[in-house]
Amino acid sequence: MAKESVKARQKKREKIVLKYARKRKILKESKNYKLLQKLPRDASPVRLRNRCSITGRCRGYMRLFGISRIVFRNMVAQGLIPGVKKASW
């Protein structure tokens, strides 16, 4: 489980990316890289990291479900994710 500060930092970055998205797009199209560099670092979407919505884990993230592989496995075993079942052969 990720620390609360890491989760909070990620949420803060997501807000900043949304706030500056239009401005970044306009500056990129006009090729005004001097002003683009003066924007906050966290305004860049590259700095975002996919994280599990439950635990905050960044590794083993399953984009389709928005959770990590460990949480996914537990939820499938409990039958909480419809249409998915554990493979056995």
C-alpha positions as CSV (number, residue, x, y, z in Angstrom):
1,M,0.0,0.0,0.0
2,A,1.4,3.4,-1.0
3,K,1.9,6.1,1.5
4,E,-0.9,8.7,1.8
5,S,1.5,11.4,0.8
6,V,2.3,9.7,-2.5
7,K,-1.4,9.3,-3.2
8,A,-2.0,13.0,-2.4
9,R,0.8,14.1,-4.6
10,Q,-0.6,12.1,-7.5
11,K,-4.0,13.7,-7.0
12,K,-2.4,17.1,-6.9
13,R,-0.6,16.5,-10.1
14,E,-3.8,15.3,-11.8
15,K,-5.5,18.6,-10.9
16,I,-2.6,20.7,-12.2
17,V,-2.4,18.7,-15.5
18,L,-6.1,19.4,-16.0
19,K,-5.7,23.1,-15.1
20,Y,-2.9,23.7,-17.6
21,A,-4.0,21.4,-20.4
22,R,-5.5,24.1,-22.6
23,K,-2.6,26.5,-22.0
24,R,-0.1,23.8,-22.8
25,K,-1.9,22.9,-26.0
26,I,-2.0,26.5,-27.2
27,L,1.7,27.1,-26.4
28,K,2.7,23.9,-28.2
29,E,0.8,24.7,-31.3
30,S,2.3,28.2,-31.4
31,K,5.8,26.7,-30.7
32,N,6.4,29.1,-27.9
33,Y,8.7,26.9,-25.9
34,K,10.0,29.7,-23.6
35,L,6.6,30.2,-22.1
36,L,5.9,26.5,-22.1
37,Q,9.0,26.0,-19.9
38,K,7.7,28.6,-17.4
39,L,4.7,26.5,-16.6
40,P,4.9,24.3,-13.5
41,R,6.7,21.0,-13.9
42,D,3.7,19.1,-12.6
43,A,1.6,20.5,-15.4
44,S,3.2,18.0,-17.8
45,P,1.1,14.8,-18.2
46,V,4.3,12.8,-18.5
47,R,4.8,13.2,-14.7
48,L,1.6,11.3,-14.0
49,R,1.8,7.7,-13.0
50,N,-0.9,5.1,-13.2
51,R,-1.8,4.0,-9.7
52,C,-4.2,1.5,-8.2
53,S,-7.4,3.2,-7.2
54,I,-7.6,1.1,-4.0
55,T,-4.0,0.7,-2.7
56,G,-2.1,3.3,-4.7
57,R,0.4,0.7,-6.0
58,C,2.0,1.8,-9.2
59,R,3.5,-1.5,-10.4
60,G,1.4,-4.2,-11.9
61,Y,-1.3,-1.7,-12.8
62,M,-4.1,-3.1,-15.0
63,R,-5.4,-0.2,-17.1
64,L,-8.7,-1.9,-18.1
65,F,-9.8,-2.2,-14.5
66,G,-7.8,0.7,-12.9
67,I,-6.4,-1.6,-10.1
68,S,-3.2,-3.5,-9.4
69,R,-2.7,-7.2,-10.2
70,I,-2.8,-8.1,-6.5
71,V,-6.1,-6.3,-5.8
72,F,-7.5,-7.7,-9.1
73,R,-6.7,-11.2,-8.2
74,N,-8.3,-10.9,-4.8
75,M,-11.5,-9.3,-6.3
76,V,-11.7,-12.0,-8.9
77,A,-11.4,-14.7,-6.3
78,Q,-14.3,-13.1,-4.3
79,G,-16.3,-12.8,-7.5
80,L,-16.5,-9.0,-7.3
81,I,-15.5,-8.4,-11.0
82,P,-18.3,-9.6,-13.3
83,G,-17.3,-11.6,-16.3
84,V,-13.9,-12.7,-15.0
85,K,-13.1,-16.0,-13.4
86,K,-10.0,-17.7,-12.4
87,A,-8.5,-19.9,-15.1
88,S,-8.1,-23.6,-14.4
89,W,-7.2,-26.4,-16.8
